[in-house]
Amino acid sequence: MKNIILSCIVCSLSAVGMLNGQNTSVQNIDTRVEALLAKMSLDDKIGQLNQVVGDISTGTDVSKDDLLKQVRAGQVGSILSHTNFENKITLQKTALKSNLGIPLVFGFDVIHGYKTIFPIPLAQAASWDMDLIERIERVAAAEAAADGQNWTFSPMVDISYDPRWGRVMEGAGEDPFLGSRVAEARVRGIQGKDLSDPTTIAACVKHFAAYGFAEGGRDYNSVDISEQKLREMVLPPFEAAAKAGAATFMNSFNTINGVPASMDKHLITDILRGEWGWKGMIVSDWASFGETITHGAAEDEVDAATKCLSAGSDMDMVSGVFQKGLRKALEKGRVTQAQIDEAVRRVLRLKFALGLFDDPFRYLDSKRRAATLEKPEHRELAREAAAKSMVLLQNDGGLLPLNPSGPFRRIALIGPFADSRTNKDYMSFWTLGVGNPYYDSTKVVTPAQALKTELEKKGFLLTVTEVCLNATCTEKDYSLARDAARDADLVILCLGENGLDCGESRCVSTLELRKEQEKILKYLPSGKPTVMVLFNSRPMDFKLAAEKAQSILVAWQPGYEAGNALADVLTGKVNPSGKLPMTFPRSVGQVPIHYNHLNTGRPQQNFGQMWTSGYLDQPSTPAYPFGFGLSYTKFSYSKISMSKSAYKRGETVDVSVTVTNTGDVAGEEVVQLYIRDMSADISRPVKELKGFQKIRLEKGQSKIVSFRLSEKDLSYWNRDLKFKADPGTFKVFVGGNSRDVQEMSFELQ
Ligand code: NOJ
């Protein structure tokens, strides 16, 4: 039977244009899908909509467990999180022996690298370097593809204002414009130009939608959100990813205004498939079809299957709801055969587009695997990425970069992250937990390892003192830190969060450095020059460090090349150019906090000003604003130049500024453009990012940086439920962060 099916469908078409568009290959895929669909029984069809978990959860030998039986019986369309390469071959062979021999598609969370571990996605976003992000994803996808994965549950494009939420590490931060550009870059990197190229895999844009707006920053919690906020803050990156050709989407766990996202017809059918015309396949999140029952929005599996399928969802990740409920739902007349067929078509189209029918083993070539995984150039890219992601928040007196001819020769490297390579450090939960089992602590270059070599080469002397490694810092830890600092000219403190402090289900109610690490600063001899390096997955607060440390460098969770990248930045080999993709609050009490807030009727100008929108105990401004990050050089901005002061609708608005490197070394700057609509029909944010460019300037060099705004950029989701630009005054701002900007106005007529 397998041969008959394969012979009727084999042809060597590429799936260019992915699943959108109507080019020849898509039409050919459609013909092949219809031919196959006509042969499928109801059980075959329901089987294709079923995704089950592989060895990452069960840890079992597939030959012994139930998985093979289910695959052989045609009850499985996809397996997620399967690691063992040989077993994937066995599973694929077994699928080919099932009734119609439909190949499996293997899905995997490739979140910040597959075998080569890169910085967390939030860190990557801090690079504001879309080419870099695309290259990272290209490598991650090529490694995953070579290891038999065909599909990644990435990019996560959830916007969030809430650093308490553990999953902010997985997104691109708080801004929908930056988030959209990152989403597109990730899709381009993962899928390449052609999904049928076996070094590319299918992307899965998640979590649709509004998962990052969970109440209280608590994972899986409910979301209450206006349509306007949904359209302006949440959906743009999803739309951008859909338009970039993303093959699949994933539902989110949360309810949105009471409706579980997996059964939200408004989102899936009206907006995603309707308004955006997206043609791909949508998978549930882990058991989210089943959780519609727990939400209290479905009575049982039949009801859940009916509601999820009817909303437009296609594949059931592990809940078994479709297996248990879909046949009955059909028999009861609650869903139609046509609805089931449509979902199956979408699954089959994906498999055809990936070329799995042409060669089910095209991702299972052991020679390619050996030649692709962890190539040295992948490590080089990981180093470049980690260095370009780091954000310099403070550098009083130009303490950094470390100067071999300066007064500080003896350096004390202190802290829990100085040399530790346990699988709790430097890496996010995704690299440690169910997401990626490939984390190998022996592959991490620690700060101590890299700095020992790099600094001693330059004539510095380095001591390494690990403290606060377990549980709470003890008095002994503090005194060890003090002694090490006393004998040094300069201290580098490596503090932060463990990998297990962030990611899914890892939310926090305080943003202070864990285990009282910051208190180490109190024990250091007064006035000791200090650099704090923060290994973090989220915005944190560190008031004491801001007072006591001259330099603060946000290194995030940088991946395998942590130490080398840090050495590159501390020594000035790489001039830091990262900018915060999320506001860093003064304390958790300010959360949610974001730069693109409304003005209110009583904006606070100064702390303490009564009857304004503020706090009694601290200013309402953040510790570090969105878009902020220092360099070892300085950049000056000219006044903004615009050719006119009034524009007609439909005309583009050209804005330019001259940026000059006025410091002593070459550097990169992220030039950011924001607007404010001053006279819309509703209140508009005080600033909205509408453009950015990352430029490199040699010492003394100037560049004119130009931006073009379209009417769409000036539009907002208005009270008639449409995107529209109102006539009136707009402000335009350009600068190196969202706070320190040049300003100009123009009229839209
Ligand atoms: C649940 C997570 O929410 C989702 O992002 C992930 O892709 C799936 N588990 C599969 O691991």
Residues whose N, C-alpha, C, O or C-beta is under 5 A from the ligand:
A	BS01	NOJ	D109 F153 D285 W286
